[in-house]
């Protein structure tokens, strides 16, 4: 079985995330897609804004009509999330399968600084990069969505409709007195 692994902050999940994964699924005939939302941020300057539960719920809403799955491995693990640990976990679980690691556009430059990134190729059949392997019609990052919300701008079309409604109802990413 060919399994696509897509790690993301899901803070919030965007339509671009879904677009990238759909292209990977179609192009490489992937049988299964597993979204892996990160737990504790590995970057001190990149704090996650929404709670783990809110991020999981938004991702679940985004994938509601899809056959995609969510792995809570990083999200509810202890301490800082590292991709290499997740790959080792998934390699044990899917030992007989081919894992395809899918990267979005926002992390490509930082990958060499990630913990043991030189070992990724030992755990996956192929590494796919959104900018190289797919036609990206939009470069909407979660940080852009959060920034638009802080500035009071509309995010319609940038995130799934249910996610947009959830963000509004929970007043996520709005400027507060603490910010």
FIKE-585733 format. One record per residue: residue in one letter; x, y, z of N, C-alpha, C in turn. Coordinates in steps of 0.05 Angstrom, whole numbers, padded with zeros to 5 digits, always signed. Example, Ala and Ser with C-alpha at 12.3 -4.5 7.8 and 13.67 -1.06 7.14 Angstrom:
BEGIN
A+00264-00114+00156+00246-00090+00156+00264-00066+00156 S+00257-00045+00142+00273-00021+00143+00258+00001+00157 
% end
This chain:
BEGIN
X+00017-00024+00000+00000+00000+00000+00018+00025+00000 X+00009+00045-00015+00024+00071-00015+00009+00090+00003 X+00024+00100+00023+00012+00118+00043+00026+00145+00043 X+00010+00166+00040+00020+00193+00041+00019+00203+00070 X+00041+00216+00079+00042+00227+00106+00045+00257+00103 X+00027+00272+00114+00028+00301+00112+00027+00314+00140 X+00049+00325+00148+00051+00338+00174+00044+00368+00171 X+00031+00379+00191+00022+00407+00190+00016+00417+00218 X+00015+00443+00221+00007+00454+00247-00023+00453+00250 X-00038+00455+00228-00067+00456+00228-00076+00480+00246 X-00062+00502+00243-00067+00525+00260-00073+00550+00244 X-00094+00551+00227-00114+00530+00221-00106+00515+00196 X-00120+00493+00191-00116+00479+00165-00128+00496+00143 X-00115+00496+00120-00123+00513+00098-00132+00496+00073 X-00145+00509+00054-00151+00496+00029-00126+00488+00014 X-00105+00503+00017-00080+00496+00004-00069+00470+00014 X-00072+00464+00040-00063+00438+00050-00078+00416+00036 X-00104+00419+00033-00121+00398+00020-00114+00395-00009 X-00108+00418-00022-00100+00418-00050-00074+00403-00055 X-00054+00408-00038-00028+00394-00040-00032+00364-00037 X-00046+00356-00017-00050+00328-00011-00066+00314-00034 X-00086+00327-00044-00102+00316-00066-00084+00311-00091 X-00067+00331-00096-00048+00327-00119-00029+00304-00115 X-00019+00301-00090-00001+00279-00084-00016+00252-00087 X-00040+00252-00077-00056+00227-00079-00060+00219-00108 X-00068+00238-00124-00074+00232-00153-00049+00225-00168 X-00028+00241-00165-00004+00237-00181+00011+00211-00174 X+00012+00204-00149+00028+00181-00141+00010+00157-00134 X-00016+00159-00140-00035+00138-00136-00034+00127-00107 X-00035+00146-00088-00033+00138-00060-00059+00125-00051 X-00056+00104-00035-00080+00089-00026-00091+00101+00000 X-00075+00115+00014-00083+00126+00040-00067+00151+00046 X-00080+00170+00059-00067+00195+00068-00071+00198+00098 X-00049+00203+00112-00050+00208+00140-00040+00236+00146 X-00057+00252+00158-00049+00279+00166-00038+00276+00195 X-00016+00290+00200-00003+00288+00226+00000+00317+00237 X-00019+00326+00252-00017+00353+00264+00005+00352+00286 X+00022+00373+00286+00044+00373+00306+00033+00380+00334 X+00048+00371+00353+00042+00376+00381+00055+00402+00390 X+00076+00400+00406+00091+00423+00416+00109+00433+00393 X+00108+00459+00389+00124+00470+00367+00154+00466+00373 X+00168+00459+00352+00197+00456+00354+00212+00482+00351 X+00198+00503+00344+00210+00529+00340+00201+00548+00362 X+00219+00559+00377+00211+00577+00399+00197+00602+00388 X+00204+00611+00364+00191+00635+00353+00165+00629+00339 X+00158+00604+00337+00133+00596+00324+00114+00582+00343 X+00100+00598+00359+00082+00586+00378+00056+00580+00365 X+00044+00558+00373+00018+00550+00363-00004+00566+00378 X-00023+00577+00364-00042+00595+00375-00067+00580+00385 X-00079+00564+00369-00103+00549+00377-00095+00525+00394 X-00113+00516+00411-00108+00493+00428-00105+00468+00411 X-00093+00447+00423-00091+00422+00409-00118+00411+00401 X-00137+00413+00419-00165+00404+00414-00177+00419+00391 X-00174+00446+00391-00186+00462+00369-00172+00455+00342 X-00146+00452+00342-00132+00445+00317-00141+00418+00307 X-00144+00398+00324-00153+00372+00316-00181+00374+00305 X-00198+00388+00319-00226+00391+00310-00228+00405+00283 X-00212+00426+00279-00213+00440+00253-00203+00421+00231 X-00182+00406+00236-00172+00387+00216-00193+00366+00210 X-00205+00356+00231-00226+00335+00227-00249+00346+00210 X-00257+00371+00215-00278+00383+00198-00269+00386+00170 X-00243+00393+00166-00232+00396+00139-00233+00370+00123 X-00230+00348+00137-00228+00322+00124-00254+00306+00125 X-00275+00319+00133-00301+00306+00138-00311+00289+00114 X-00308+00299+00090-00319+00285+00067-00296+00271+00051 X-00274+00266+00064-00251+00253+00052-00246+00226+00065 X-00231+00210+00051-00223+00185+00062-00197+00187+00078 X-00187+00212+00082-00162+00217+00096-00165+00211+00126 X-00143+00205+00138-00143+00200+00167-00125+00220+00182 X-00129+00221+00208-00112+00239+00225-00098+00221+00245 X-00072+00225+00247-00057+00211+00268-00052+00231+00291 X-00061+00224+00315-00056+00241+00338-00029+00237+00351 X-00011+00222+00338+00014+00214+00350+00030+00238+00360 X+00034+00258+00344+00049+00282+00353+00032+00300+00370 X+00007+00303+00363-00010+00322+00376-00013+00317+00406 X-00016+00292+00413-00020+00285+00441+00004+00271+00454 X+00026+00271+00440+00051+00261+00452+00062+00280+00472 X+00081+00272+00487+00093+00289+00507+00118+00303+00496 X+00121+00328+00504+00145+00343+00496+00143+00353+00467 X+00166+00361+00458+00169+00373+00431+00165+00351+00410 X+00151+00358+00388+00146+00340+00366+00170+00341+00347 X+00179+00318+00339+00201+00316+00319+00192+00297+00297 X+00194+00305+00272+00185+00288+00250+00200+00261+00250 X+00225+00261+00256+00240+00236+00255+00227+00215+00274 X+00218+00224+00297+00205+00205+00316+00179+00195+00305 X+00164+00212+00291+00139+00204+00279+00144+00185+00256 X+00165+00189+00240+00171+00171+00218+00179+00143+00229 X+00194+00143+00251+00201+00117+00263+00176+00102+00273 X+00158+00117+00285+00132+00105+00294+00116+00094+00271 X+00113+00110+00250+00098+00102+00227+00111+00079+00212 X+00137+00079+00211+00152+00057+00198+00146+00030+00212 X+00145+00030+00238+00139+00006+00253+00110-00003+00247 X+00092+00016+00247+00063+00010+00243+00057+00001+00214 X+00072+00013+00195+00066+00007+00166+00091-00005+00153 X+00104-00024+00166+00129-00035+00157+00128-00046+00128 X+00106-00057+00120+00104-00069+00094+00095-00050+00072 X+00090-00025+00079+00079-00005+00061+00100+00015+00052 X+00094+00029+00031+00112+00051+00021+00101+00077+00032 X+00118+00091+00047+00110+00117+00058+00120+00139+00040 X+00102+00158+00034+00109+00182+00018+00106+00206+00037 X+00127+00220+00042+00127+00243+00059+00121+00268+00043 X+00100+00282+00050+00091+00305+00034+00096+00331+00050 X+00111+00349+00038+00117+00375+00050+00102+00397+00036 X+00091+00416+00051+00080+00440+00040+00101+00460+00033 X+00092+00484+00024+00111+00504+00015+00125+00520+00038 X+00113+00519+00061+00123+00536+00083+00146+00525+00099 X+00154+00501+00095+00175+00489+00111+00200+00481+00097 X+00200+00483+00071+00222+00472+00055+00249+00483+00063 X+00251+00509+00067+00277+00521+00074+00288+00513+00101 X+00270+00506+00119+00279+00499+00146+00285+00469+00151 X+00277+00452+00132+00280+00423+00136+00309+00415+00143 X+00330+00426+00131+00357+00417+00138+00363+00422+00168 X+00350+00440+00181+00355+00445+00209+00339+00428+00228 X+00321+00411+00217+00304+00394+00234+00320+00371+00244 X+00312+00361+00267+00326+00339+00281+00329+00315+00262 X+00354+00307+00257+00360+00283+00242+00346+00282+00214 X+00343+00305+00201+00330+00305+00175+00344+00288+00154 X+00370+00284+00158+00385+00268+00139+00376+00239+00139 X+00361+00231+00160+00352+00203+00162+00324+00199+00150 X+00310+00220+00142+00283+00217+00132+00281+00197+00110 X+00300+00198+00092+00300+00180+00069+00302+00150+00077 X+00311+00145+00101+00313+00117+00110+00285+00106+00118 X+00266+00123+00122+00240+00115+00131+00217+00118+00110 X+00223+00132+00089+00202+00137+00069+00212+00128+00041 X+00193+00121+00025+00198+00112-00003+00205+00137-00020 X+00191+00159-00015+00196+00183-00031+00187+00207-00015 X+00202+00229-00018+00196+00254-00005+00185+00273-00027 X+00162+00284-00023+00149+00301-00042+00148+00330-00032 X+00155+00349-00049+00155+00377-00042+00134+00391-00058 X+00117+00407-00045+00095+00420-00059+00105+00438-00082 X+00127+00452-00077+00136+00471-00098+00149+00457-00122 X+00160+00433-00118+00173+00419-00139+00155+00398-00153 X+00139+00385-00137+00124+00362-00148+00095+00367-00156 X+00085+00391-00149+00057+00397-00154+00054+00425-00166 X+00031+00429-00179+00024+00456-00188+00009+00469-00165 X+00020+00490-00153+00008+00503-00131-00006+00528-00142 X-00032+00529-00140-00047+00552-00149-00050+00573-00128 X-00043+00566-00104-00045+00585-00082-00024+00579-00062 X-00013+00599-00049+00007+00595-00029-00004+00606-00002 X-00026+00595+00006-00039+00604+00031-00029+00588+00054 X-00014+00601+00071-00004+00588+00095-00022+00595+00119 X-00021+00578+00139-00036+00583+00163-00030+00610+00175 X-00005+00618+00174+00003+00644+00185-00010+00667+00171 X-00015+00664+00145-00028+00685+00129-00058+00687+00138 X-00070+00664+00142-00098+00664+00151-00100+00677+00178 X-00082+00670+00197-00083+00682+00224-00079+00712+00222 X-00061+00720+00205-00055+00749+00203-00080+00764+00192 X-00093+00752+00172-00117+00765+00161-00139+00768+00182 X-00142+00747+00199-00162+00748+00220-00155+00770+00240 X-00130+00772+00248-00122+00793+00266-00128+00821+00256 X-00125+00824+00229-00130+00850+00216-00159+00854+00209 X-00176+00835+00216-00205+00837+00211-00212+00833+00182 X-00195+00820+00166-00200+00814+00138-00214+00787+00135 X-00228+00784+00113-00243+00759+00107-00223+00737+00100 X-00231+00712+00107-00215+00689+00100-00231+00669+00083 X-00254+00678+00073-00270+00661+00056-00254+00650+00033 X-00256+00624+00029-00241+00611+00007-00213+00602+00015 X-00203+00612+00037-00176+00604+00045-00175+00579+00063 X-00197+00575+00077-00201+00552+00094-00228+00539+00087 X-00232+00514+00094-00258+00502+00089-00280+00518+00104 X-00304+00518+00092-00325+00535+00103-00331+00529+00132 X-00332+00503+00139-00338+00495+00167-00316+00505+00186 X-00291+00505+00177-00269+00515+00193-00272+00545+00197 X-00279+00559+00176-00283+00588+00178-00305+00594+00199 X-00327+00580+00198-00348+00584+00218-00339+00577+00246 X-00324+00556+00249-00313+00549+00275-00295+00570+00286 X-00277+00581+00269-00258+00602+00278-00274+00626+00287 X-00294+00634+00272-00311+00657+00280-00325+00652+00306 X-00337+00628+00309-00353+00622+00333-00335+00621+00358 X-00311+00611+00355-00292+00609+00378-00275+00634+00381 X-00277+00653+00361-00261+00677+00361-00231+00671+00362 X-00223+00651+00347-00195+00644+00346-00179+00664+00330 X-00155+00668+00337-00135+00685+00323-00141+00715+00323 X-00161+00723+00338-00167+00752+00340-00147+00765+00358 X-00142+00790+00353-00124+00806+00371-00136+00808+00398 X-00121+00803+00419-00131+00806+00446-00113+00826+00461 X-00121+00834+00485-00105+00851+00501-00078+00839+00509 X-00077+00812+00509-00052+00798+00516-00033+00799+00494 X-00042+00802+00469-00024+00801+00445-00010+00826+00442 
% end
